[in-house]
Amino acid sequence: MSVEKDAPPGFPHGTHSAPEEEYLQRRSLKRGSAGWLLLTGLGVAYVVSGDYAGWNFGLAEGGFGGLAIATVLMGTMYACLVFSLAELASILPTAGGGYGFARRALGTWGGFLTGTAILIEYILAPAAISVFIGGYVESLGLFGLESGWPVYLACFIVFISIHLWGVGEALRFSFVVTGIAVAALLVFAIGALTHFDAGSLNDVAVKSSALGSSSWLPLGLLGIWAAFPFGMWFFLGVEGVPLAAEETRDPARTLPRAMGLAIGILVLLALLTLLPAAGAAGSDAIKDADNPLVAALEAATGGDPTTLSRIVNYAGLAGLVASFFSLIYAGSRQLFALSRAGYLPRFLSLTSSRKAPYLGLVVPGAIGFGLAAATGDGARMLNIAVFGASVSYVLMSLSHLVLRRREPDLPRPYRTPGGVVTSSVAFVLACAAVVATFLVDPKAAGIALVLYVVAVAYFTFYSRHHLVAAAPEEEFAALAEAEAELRD
């Protein structure tokens, strides 16, 4: 018997037979590739495309007041969730992320359902964003290309290739592109605020039949709830930072720091996007725009393109690339962890000589490309991703509550400010967000449920009988079960 050499820092080491050790060595990631700065950039990269497009459709659902309140509530949910996950990540710093947390707290079914919801988010979101990138490429007249499958294919091939090159190179590329997108957002905010008019915020037509309708809430109180998914677009994906745990230096300290910084930056960017855009052009002028920041600048200057609007237009493409690139990373790591533990076919977790999960990158990429090329419906795919994300938030916040109650003495290098109150707020708001997805796009929510049913059938009849006990997340859960038996 020998100690498993690749056990993550801070994780209890177990003993494995030679076959088990060989199994894990063929499925190992590159340790110590990322510090707090790259991880902070990763957290922002997941989300930054949402500042450039998508959020504005919430103005059509709830008006400025409805979207503003929804953004505050969803920002609160994400902040509470991030600080809850930071504690969980310091306890179990592995690539399993949410699956690993739920596996310890809620058992194999909880782990599988959480991991599946996260996979739905991280496979569908890049597919949707590839469609949006195609639209940007066409509108900017780049390379003479039109939006369509060649653009989607190029996105997946080029950016998956960078990931295959190595995680350090991939994270540095993401950091640079994200920096460009964030800098342009700050420039946009300064330019838009010079045209700011508070009276323009509430110019969406009032629906007099709606309960509680007013100029502030033109579609009434229900409009706030319907705007939840669009308020989420300012933060969607930041919860994926723990998926980099096995490739992080000193994850128990680094992950909480990076996650806290990332959510702080995203809150500031949300404020500097929503308020200047709606105030410069009017909420009604941008509520249906595919490119709301450019639309806001052009409306504020009489409809003519300006140097600033062109800069923001190109930066919007950079934001989409940053999110597309980082979401591919997150999806590959969640798939890697589920496969390594046997929840999905084990061959998907094999890693290359450069310690990249090559099939975990290529297979989801092929699925994403197929969906993008077959449907071209980026909005629908993103709504499916939002549903999957919301379900995972419910289960991850519940995991924090269960572990705090059931294992209060578990060593916690980082503790969530506010404890169970914080995770309870995240849980309640996440439940409300799940229901809100049915208000906005019941078909998308229905498709996500069908995907869930297929996955559950696979788990019920096959994979739950073939789990890998030596996988870090499974070993961690087994340790808890053994300790519970000793106490009894």
PEMO-V708596 format. One line per field, one symbol per residue. burial: b if it has 24 or more other ideal C-beta (glycine too) atoms within 12 Angstrom, else e. A space follows every 50 residues. Layout:
burial = ???
This chain:
burial = eeebebbbbbbbebebeeebeebbebbbbbbebbbbebbbbbbbbbbbbb bbbbbbbbbbbbbbbbbbbbbbbbbbbbbbbbbbbbbbbbbbbbbbbbbb bbbbbbbbbbbbbbbbbbbbbbbbbbbbbbbbbbbbbebbeeeeeebebe bbebbbeebbebbbebbbbbbbbbbebbbbbbbbbbbbbebbbebeeeeb bbbbebbeebebbebbbbbbebbbbbbbbbbbbbbbbbbbbbbbbbbbbb bbbbbbbbbbbbbbbbbebbbbbbbbbbbbbbbbbbbebbbbbbbbbbbb eeeeebebbbbbbbbbbbbbbbbbbbbbbbbbbbbbbbbbbbbbebebbb bbeebbbbbbbbbbbebbbebbbebbbbbbbbbbbbbbbbbbbbbbbbbb bbbbeebeebebbbbbeeebebbbbbbbbbebbbebbbbbbeebbebbbe bbeebeeebeeebbeebbbbbbbbbbbbbbeeeeeeee
